[in-house]
Amino acid sequence: MVAFPGRYIGSLQRQTAMRKILAQSVAPLLSSGMFICAVVGGVMGQLVMGISVHHDGSYLGLAIALVFVLSAGASVTLFLNHRHVEQRPRTEPAPIQRWLLTLGTAMIASIWYGHFF
């Protein structure tokens, strides 16, 4: 390291730059919006299971559950989008796809693990 001090300093700068990039890429994944979507998705999954049990797995229960999932998912997305616009500049796009993916994943996981309990 003594013979090539420039390479050592350059590697420290690269490591620092990589840490900053990693912190910037992980921070949006741990936002409060993602947490809200995960919690609401889990609750929605349990409500869909309740609707299914209440209607004995009929087509009516399926239709009611589908309307519930679409309306609840839309309302959560609209709420988070409104909150995003209020807190951030208008030029920054809202991560709607990540919110919907988190909501759906949490709902499916809640339904899946609900079968085991």
C-alpha positions as a LaTeX table, in Angstrom:
\begin{tabular}{lrrr}
\hline
Residue & $x$ (\AA) & $y$ (\AA) & $z$ (\AA) \\
\hline
Met1 & 0.00 & 0.00 & 0.00 \\
Val2 & 2.95 & 2.31 & 0.48 \\
Ala3 & 4.15 & 1.92 & $-3.09$ \\
Phe4 & 0.77 & 2.76 & $-4.63$ \\
Pro5 & $-1.00$ & 5.27 & $-2.37$ \\
Gly6 & $-3.24$ & 6.50 & $-5.19$ \\
Arg7 & $-4.83$ & 3.10 & $-5.61$ \\
Tyr8 & $-5.54$ & 2.80 & $-1.91$ \\
Ile9 & $-7.21$ & 6.21 & $-1.78$ \\
Gly10 & $-9.14$ & 5.42 & $-4.95$ \\
Ser11 & $-10.43$ & 2.19 & $-3.44$ \\
Leu12 & $-11.57$ & 4.06 & $-0.33$ \\
Gln13 & $-13.42$ & 6.53 & $-2.50$ \\
Arg14 & $-15.04$ & 3.70 & $-4.44$ \\
Gln15 & $-16.10$ & 1.98 & $-1.21$ \\
Thr16 & $-17.59$ & 5.21 & 0.11 \\
Ala17 & $-19.40$ & 5.79 & $-3.18$ \\
Met18 & $-20.75$ & 2.22 & $-3.14$ \\
Arg19 & $-22.03$ & 2.64 & 0.42 \\
Lys20 & $-23.86$ & 5.82 & $-0.58$ \\
Ile21 & $-25.41$ & 4.12 & $-3.60$ \\
Leu22 & $-26.47$ & 1.15 & $-1.49$ \\
Ala23 & $-27.99$ & 3.42 & 1.16 \\
Gln24 & $-29.89$ & 5.35 & $-1.51$ \\
Ser25 & $-31.22$ & 2.18 & $-3.14$ \\
Val26 & $-32.31$ & 0.52 & 0.11 \\
Ala27 & $-33.88$ & 3.59 & 1.74 \\
Pro28 & $-36.98$ & 3.71 & $-0.53$ \\
Leu29 & $-37.69$ & 0.06 & 0.19 \\
Leu30 & $-37.98$ & 0.78 & 3.90 \\
Ser31 & $-40.34$ & 3.74 & 3.61 \\
Ser32 & $-43.46$ & 4.24 & 5.66 \\
Gly33 & $-45.57$ & 3.84 & 2.52 \\
Met34 & $-44.25$ & 0.33 & 2.03 \\
Phe35 & $-44.94$ & $-0.48$ & 5.67 \\
Ile36 & $-48.51$ & 0.83 & 5.35 \\
Cys37 & $-49.03$ & $-1.30$ & 2.23 \\
Ala38 & $-47.70$ & $-4.41$ & 3.95 \\
Val39 & $-49.94$ & $-3.97$ & 6.99 \\
Val40 & $-53.04$ & $-3.14$ & 4.94 \\
Gly41 & $-52.32$ & $-6.04$ & 2.59 \\
Gly42 & $-52.17$ & $-8.44$ & 5.52 \\
Val43 & $-55.47$ & $-7.17$ & 6.88 \\
Met44 & $-57.06$ & $-7.33$ & 3.43 \\
Gly45 & $-55.95$ & $-10.94$ & 3.07 \\
Gln46 & $-57.60$ & $-11.87$ & 6.34 \\
Leu47 & $-60.80$ & $-10.06$ & 5.33 \\
Val48 & $-60.86$ & $-11.90$ & 2.00 \\
Met49 & $-60.48$ & $-15.17$ & 3.90 \\
Gly50 & $-63.38$ & $-14.14$ & 6.14 \\
Ile51 & $-65.56$ & $-13.33$ & 3.12 \\
Ser52 & $-64.69$ & $-16.70$ & 1.59 \\
Val53 & $-65.57$ & $-18.57$ & 4.78 \\
His54 & $-68.78$ & $-16.60$ & 5.25 \\
His55 & $-70.02$ & $-17.39$ & 1.73 \\
Asp56 & $-68.74$ & $-21.00$ & 1.71 \\
Gly57 & $-66.51$ & $-20.38$ & $-1.34$ \\
Ser58 & $-69.43$ & $-19.47$ & $-3.65$ \\
Tyr59 & $-69.24$ & $-17.26$ & $-6.71$ \\
Leu60 & $-71.01$ & $-14.50$ & $-4.80$ \\
Gly61 & $-68.28$ & $-14.55$ & $-2.16$ \\
Leu62 & $-65.65$ & $-14.45$ & $-4.90$ \\
Ala63 & $-67.32$ & $-11.44$ & $-6.54$ \\
Ile64 & $-67.62$ & $-9.61$ & $-3.21$ \\
Ala65 & $-63.98$ & $-10.34$ & $-2.37$ \\
Leu66 & $-62.87$ & $-9.12$ & $-5.82$ \\
Val67 & $-64.78$ & $-5.84$ & $-5.44$ \\
Phe68 & $-63.35$ & $-5.43$ & $-1.94$ \\
Val69 & $-59.76$ & $-6.03$ & $-3.09$ \\
Leu70 & $-60.05$ & $-3.60$ & $-6.01$ \\
Ser71 & $-61.71$ & $-0.84$ & $-4.01$ \\
Ala72 & $-59.46$ & $-1.19$ & $-0.95$ \\
Gly73 & $-56.32$ & $-1.35$ & $-3.09$ \\
Ala74 & $-57.37$ & 1.75 & $-5.01$ \\
Ser75 & $-58.16$ & 3.67 & $-1.84$ \\
Val76 & $-54.82$ & 2.80 & $-0.23$ \\
Thr77 & $-52.96$ & 3.78 & $-3.41$ \\
Leu78 & $-54.85$ & 7.08 & $-3.66$ \\
Phe79 & $-54.14$ & 7.85 & 0.00 \\
Leu80 & $-50.42$ & 7.15 & $-0.39$ \\
Asn81 & $-50.27$ & 9.15 & $-3.63$ \\
His82 & $-51.91$ & 12.13 & $-1.92$ \\
Arg83 & $-49.46$ & 11.87 & 0.95 \\
His84 & $-46.55$ & 11.59 & $-1.49$ \\
Val85 & $-47.63$ & 14.76 & $-3.35$ \\
Glu86 & $-47.98$ & 16.67 & $-0.07$ \\
Gln87 & $-44.54$ & 15.68 & 1.22 \\
Arg88 & $-42.36$ & 15.66 & $-1.90$ \\
Pro89 & $-41.79$ & 17.85 & $-4.95$ \\
Arg90 & $-44.15$ & 17.35 & $-7.84$ \\
Thr91 & $-41.32$ & 16.35 & $-10.17$ \\
Glu92 & $-40.56$ & 13.19 & $-8.17$ \\
Pro93 & $-42.82$ & 10.33 & $-9.35$ \\
Ala94 & $-44.70$ & 8.29 & $-6.79$ \\
Pro95 & $-43.62$ & 4.62 & $-6.49$ \\
Ile96 & $-47.14$ & 3.33 & $-7.19$ \\
Gln97 & $-45.94$ & 0.05 & $-8.72$ \\
Arg98 & $-43.93$ & $-0.78$ & $-5.58$ \\
Trp99 & $-46.90$ & 0.08 & $-3.36$ \\
Leu100 & $-49.23$ & $-2.18$ & $-5.34$ \\
Leu101 & $-46.66$ & $-4.98$ & $-5.44$ \\
Thr102 & $-46.17$ & $-4.77$ & $-1.68$ \\
Leu103 & $-49.93$ & $-4.64$ & $-1.07$ \\
Gly104 & $-50.57$ & $-7.69$ & $-3.26$ \\
Thr105 & $-47.65$ & $-9.67$ & $-1.87$ \\
Ala106 & $-48.72$ & $-9.03$ & 1.71 \\
Met107 & $-52.31$ & $-9.96$ & 0.90 \\
Ile108 & $-51.31$ & $-13.21$ & $-0.81$ \\
Ala109 & $-48.91$ & $-14.06$ & 2.02 \\
Ser110 & $-51.66$ & $-13.39$ & 4.57 \\
Ile111 & $-54.08$ & $-15.67$ & 2.71 \\
Trp112 & $-51.40$ & $-18.35$ & 2.25 \\
Tyr113 & $-50.35$ & $-18.40$ & 5.89 \\
Gly114 & $-53.97$ & $-18.07$ & 7.00 \\
His115 & $-54.62$ & $-21.59$ & 5.71 \\
Phe116 & $-52.12$ & $-22.97$ & 8.22 \\
Phe117 & $-53.57$ & $-21.37$ & 11.35 \\
\hline
\end{tabular}
